[in-house]
Amino acid sequence: MSEHIEITPELTAIRHYLHEHPERSFQEHATTAYLADQLRAHGIEVLDTPLETGLVGLIEGSKPGPRIALRADIDGLPIQENTGLEFSSKNDGTMHGCGHDLHMSFLLGAAFWLADHRDRIAGSIKILFQPAEETGRGARYVIKSGVVDDVDAIIGTHNNPDYAPGQVAVGVEPMMAGCVEFHVNLHAEGTHAGYPHMGTGPLEALASMILSLQTIVSRNTSPFHPLVLSITEVHGGDVWNVVPAEAGFMGTVRYFYKEDGQLAERRFRQQVESIAAGYGITADIDWDDFQDPMVSDPDLAKIVAADVPGYADLQPIHPSMAGEDFAEFAKVTRPVFAFIGSNGTPDHHDWHSPQFVGFDEALQAGAEFYVNAALRLLDELA
């Protein structure tokens, strides 16, 4: 039997307050204090941890059993909000443009219900509010603190405006992309622009690299395996009559399968280094494959997905090329992750837009997913 939760005016007001008061990554001090107050007001213990921002609550069930964690991220983005919402951000230049206010509210709604129904819990549940997801480093910070060392599984969500409120997507397929950040610096011999033969300027090599690197996707990987390589910044020279000695570029690679990320790195290095050699210059490459693709534990995901039709509309996974550092938890425990529908209108704006809007109506399925997935996993892990 699935559990259904009443979304109270209190929870909606909490969501609006959190949306009005976003804080940037690793600066979420007021958010942390506010969340701690909400947990304590509902009789939930707040643990003493090494975390400077973010926090962990603990709900002990009436019966012994395994321990799991429910996680929501809490940081906002450096964006000036332009939604026109009555509860728009009051913090100039900072916005919950990825919907983390919804995630916190999903988890609070679930925590309030679980605290009132400890007789349904065989085991214990950590309520984890994670900082700095937007940096890609927040989950590592939490893991390093040791607060998830004792959990047998962890459950997370991300609102998704491609789905309507009431829809949930969870399963075994990759959901969000692995992420690479790369930087290339080219070193040449600068010279007078009227005497280019006296140097080995880097700009022609840079242009050749930008064009050549696009063939990594088009000519090296299967069209059935999504892969993105985007060059997002170039630099070189600042005087009109000087061929510069230095130039460079940066960008990102996104992938769903680890072997594709490894192939992209191998071909990237080969192309940059061979083109540099051909132009008589050298290249330094910084390749940071900092985030794995987000894939749920297959056995647990199937179990959780089977329950979704009892309280929400189960949808197929439409994978996103955005990254999600919840993937880091797969290195230390068993993760289950879901998309929760938050908009679904034809003209909606996506994550990280100044006009991104997630609807309050998403709270129902978000909170119910956490509750039902938690109860199911505790039963299964026992």
C-alpha atoms as one frame of an Amber mdcrd trajectory, in Angstrom:
protein
   0.000   0.000   0.000   1.360   3.412  -0.972   1.413   6.270   1.473  -0.189
   9.596   0.582   0.807  12.885   2.167  -1.218  16.008   2.747   0.649  19.029
   1.407  -0.114  21.603   4.056  -0.091  25.394   3.733   2.906  25.241   6.089
   4.959  23.256   3.565   3.977  25.529   0.679   4.958  28.567   2.758   8.299
  26.921   3.560   8.916  26.372  -0.154   8.157  30.044  -0.878  10.459  31.209
   1.916  13.315  29.039   0.652  12.816  30.340  -2.878  12.936  33.922  -1.614
  16.202  33.367   0.274  18.684  31.467  -1.933  22.358  31.252  -1.000  25.301
  30.275  -3.154  27.384  27.127  -2.840  29.170  26.649   0.499  27.579  29.909
   1.714  24.246  28.373   2.760  24.532  29.353   6.431  21.085  30.925   6.853
  19.499  28.109   4.839  21.169  25.535   7.090  19.904  27.274  10.231  16.386
  27.552   8.805  16.269  23.858   7.886  17.553  22.856  11.321  14.795  24.918
  12.952  12.168  23.220  10.777  13.409  19.743  11.687  13.523  20.487  15.402
  10.042  22.015  15.297   8.775  18.628  14.106  10.630  16.608  16.721  13.496
  15.514  14.478  16.971  15.288  15.970  19.653  17.372  14.228  23.014  15.639
  14.462  26.284  17.315  15.361  28.480  16.896  12.260  31.668  18.432  10.790
  29.628  20.120   8.034  29.967  23.914   7.968  26.923  24.243   5.720  24.320
  21.564   5.189  23.032  19.340   7.963  21.834  15.867   8.906  18.671  14.983
  10.794  17.909  11.550  12.205  14.568   9.751  12.487  14.680   6.549  14.519
  11.943   4.034  13.790  10.007   2.107  16.419  11.612  -1.140  15.266  15.262
  -2.024  14.558  16.523  -2.350  11.018  18.865  -0.885   8.412  19.799   2.784
   8.083  19.270   4.756   4.887  19.596   8.422   3.936  17.327  10.804   2.047
  19.217  13.656   0.391  18.269  17.073  -0.990  20.642  19.782  -2.251  20.320
  23.316  -0.889  22.387  25.823  -2.901  21.243  28.518  -5.298  22.869  29.934
  -8.419  24.520  33.276  -9.301  21.530  34.317 -11.450  19.309  37.399 -11.341
  15.768  36.035 -11.149  13.281  37.178 -13.790  10.196  35.030 -13.157   7.715
  37.584 -11.843   6.722  35.204  -9.049   5.264  36.795  -5.926   7.904  34.880
  -3.970  10.853  35.774  -6.213  14.363  35.891  -4.775  15.067  38.681  -2.322
  18.821  38.087  -2.580  20.069  40.206  -5.450  22.016  38.219  -8.037  21.194
  34.822  -6.524  18.320  32.519  -7.494  17.067  29.008  -6.959  17.287  28.600
 -10.725  17.634  24.824 -10.532  14.754  24.226  -8.149  16.692  23.246  -5.045
  14.019  25.052  -3.017  11.636  22.371  -4.273  14.087  19.603  -3.350  14.422
  20.900   0.216  10.642  21.149   0.477  10.126  17.617  -0.890  12.452  16.315
   1.797  10.989  18.392   4.615   7.476  17.214   3.725   8.670  13.616   3.799
  10.608  14.105   7.038   7.603  15.633   8.803   5.440  12.652   7.812   8.061
  10.070   8.732   8.616  11.672  12.131   4.878  11.370  12.794   4.789   7.721
  11.667   7.791   6.160  13.362   5.711   3.020  13.887   6.003   2.454  10.114
   9.800   2.597  10.193  11.880  -0.532  10.801  15.308   1.032  11.067  16.429
   4.642  10.869  16.544   7.403   8.299  19.078  10.196   7.958  17.705  13.422
   6.505  20.635  14.884   4.565  20.609  18.453   3.279  23.698  18.706   1.062
  25.511  21.958   0.223  27.189  23.012  -3.017  25.722  20.623  -5.565  26.147
  23.306  -8.220  29.936  23.174  -7.851  30.024  19.419  -8.411  31.959  19.120
  -5.135  29.268  19.158  -2.448  28.623  15.416  -2.352  32.360  14.738  -1.994
  32.453  17.176   0.911  29.601  15.326   2.601  31.176  11.914   1.961  34.515
  13.089   3.326  32.772  14.238   6.524  31.746  10.648   7.242  28.028  11.326
   7.698  27.003   8.647   5.172  29.484   5.986   6.270  26.736   4.088   8.089
  23.954   4.138   5.473  22.983   1.103   3.378  21.325   3.146   0.631  20.603
   6.752  -0.259  17.645   8.294  -2.099  17.730  11.554  -4.047  15.544  13.547
  -6.418  15.751  16.334  -8.956  12.767  18.312 -10.126  12.442  18.219 -13.908
  10.410  20.836 -15.819  10.138  18.506 -18.821   7.645  16.492 -16.743   4.357
  17.727 -15.294   3.594  17.745 -11.550   2.478  14.294 -10.485   4.894  12.551
 -12.837   7.927  10.597 -11.595  10.720   8.978 -13.613  12.927   6.378 -11.953
  14.659   3.311 -13.364  17.896   1.616 -14.312  18.990   3.798 -17.255  21.514
   6.650 -17.016  19.690   9.802 -15.945  22.248  12.623 -15.874  25.586  12.964
 -17.585  29.160  12.458 -16.509  30.989  15.782 -16.611  34.473  16.816 -17.731
  35.989  20.282 -17.452  38.991  20.845 -19.727  41.491  23.668 -20.181  44.139
  23.887 -22.916  47.017  26.385 -22.853  49.165  26.828 -25.950  52.749  28.047
 -25.763  54.433  29.539 -28.845  56.972  32.198 -29.817  55.339  35.591 -30.180
  56.450  38.087 -32.766  55.616  41.300 -34.619  52.422  40.915 -36.664  54.318
  42.223 -39.721  56.917  39.454 -39.352  54.873  36.300 -38.598  57.640  34.093
 -40.046  59.837  35.118 -37.118  57.597  33.348 -34.577  55.310  30.357 -34.091
  52.041  32.050 -33.143  49.374  29.853 -31.531  46.166  31.207 -33.052  46.148
  29.128 -36.238  46.779  26.001 -34.162  43.941  26.978 -31.812  41.534  27.369
 -34.748  42.554  24.002 -36.169  42.074  22.331 -32.784  38.577  23.739 -32.332
  37.482  22.356 -35.704  39.260  19.024 -35.347  37.954  18.282 -31.851  34.367
  18.274 -33.100  35.127  15.068 -35.018  35.571  13.195 -31.725  31.789  13.026
 -31.459  30.932  12.762 -35.158  33.576  10.225 -36.214  34.685   8.307 -33.121
  31.636   7.359 -31.043  28.462   5.424 -31.739  25.472   7.601 -32.650  23.501
   5.496 -30.178  25.690   6.717 -27.286  25.072  10.418 -26.589  28.285  12.436
 -26.230  28.786  16.208 -26.174  32.009  18.210 -26.554  31.541  21.962 -26.225
  34.282  24.598 -26.380  32.943  27.525 -24.381  35.827  30.044 -24.155  38.845
  31.013 -26.245  41.561  33.539 -25.541  44.764  34.762 -27.156  46.375  38.103
 -27.704  45.348  41.606 -26.694  47.316  43.874 -29.063  46.448  44.473 -32.728
  49.989  44.313 -34.074  51.512  41.478 -32.017  51.275  37.749 -32.680  50.790
  36.412 -29.131  52.998  33.849 -27.473  50.115  32.325 -25.488  46.561  31.293
 -26.298  44.057  28.738 -25.066  40.526  27.509 -24.693  38.270  25.670 -22.265
  35.070  23.694 -22.334  33.233  20.581 -21.247  32.505  16.992 -22.260  29.303
  15.223 -21.232  28.733  11.458 -21.497  26.496   8.664 -20.206  28.906   5.738
 -20.546  32.321   5.734 -18.899  34.019   4.183 -21.919  32.830   7.112 -24.041
  34.355   9.586 -21.608  37.631   7.677 -21.713  37.579   7.582 -25.517  36.918
  11.325 -25.655  39.920  12.018 -23.407  42.226   9.777 -25.422  41.292  11.303
 -28.769  41.288  14.837 -27.301  44.869  14.492 -26.109  45.994  12.924 -29.374
  44.485  15.668 -31.501  45.642  18.606 -29.387  49.185  17.298 -29.028  49.579
  16.329 -32.709  48.196  19.636 -33.995  50.433  21.561 -31.600  53.465  19.613
 -32.843  52.483  20.281 -36.433  52.515  24.019 -35.775  55.771  23.889 -33.846
  54.255  24.825 -30.482  53.472  23.022 -27.214  50.214  22.440 -25.353  49.309
  21.898 -21.707  46.073  19.963 -21.161  44.098  19.934 -17.905  41.358  17.277
 -18.133  39.169  17.011 -15.008  36.672  14.134 -15.261  35.087  15.215 -12.004
  31.633  13.663 -12.071  30.325  10.238 -13.093  26.996   9.689 -14.855  23.989
   9.412 -12.536  22.783   5.811 -12.605  20.676   4.250  -9.850  21.420   0.900
  -8.268  19.499  -1.346 -10.693  17.970  -3.729  -8.169  16.793  -0.988  -5.810
  15.568   1.212  -8.659  13.346  -1.559 -10.026  11.836  -2.130  -6.592  11.143
   1.563  -6.014   9.784   2.105  -9.536   7.299  -0.730  -9.130   5.584   1.203
  -6.319   5.325   4.567  -8.093   1.995   3.908  -9.908   0.355   3.641  -6.467
   0.873   7.365  -5.804   2.158   9.048  -9.004   2.347   8.736 -12.783   5.436
   6.661 -13.621   7.182   7.972 -16.727  10.151   6.769 -18.810  13.505   8.386
 -18.130  14.466  11.163 -20.544  18.175  11.560 -19.744  19.695  14.985 -19.216
  23.118  16.219 -20.309  23.290  18.261 -17.105  25.398  16.829 -14.288  24.385
  15.762 -10.781  26.888  15.134  -7.999  24.515  12.702  -6.271  26.387  10.217
  -8.482  29.300  10.459  -6.025  27.303   8.548  -3.404  27.435   5.449  -5.618
  31.085   5.116  -4.563  30.127   4.546  -0.920  26.557   3.194  -0.884  23.619
   2.190  -3.118  21.864   5.164  -4.762  18.316   5.582  -6.040  17.459   8.755
  -7.943  14.261  10.100  -9.498  13.051  12.970 -11.631  10.005  14.709 -10.151
   7.831  16.635 -12.611   7.822  20.353 -11.844   6.302  22.168 -14.836   5.512
  20.350 -18.081   4.044  23.294 -19.984   5.063  23.582 -23.671   6.830  26.927
 -23.234   8.601  26.238 -19.940  12.122  27.484 -19.221  14.775  24.992 -18.236
  17.140  24.736 -15.266  19.562  27.650 -14.828  17.348  30.083 -16.732  16.473
  33.408 -15.018  12.885  32.515 -15.948  12.863  28.945 -14.605   9.645  28.189
 -12.701   8.859  25.051 -10.747   5.244  24.704  -9.615   4.112  24.198  -6.020
   2.041  21.265  -7.284   5.299  19.299  -7.612   5.508  19.034  -3.808   3.001
  16.168  -3.642   4.850  13.648  -5.783   8.245  14.772  -4.479   7.403  14.222
  -0.822   5.521  11.008  -1.533   8.424   9.609  -3.540  10.802  10.093  -0.617
   8.369   8.496   1.861   7.372   5.501  -0.231  10.884   4.835  -1.518  12.284
   5.045   2.018   9.750   2.613   3.489  10.228   0.188   0.600  14.030   0.210
   0.820  14.019  -0.295   4.582  11.812  -3.376   4.084  13.941  -4.736   1.260
  17.299  -4.111   2.920  16.085  -5.794   6.100
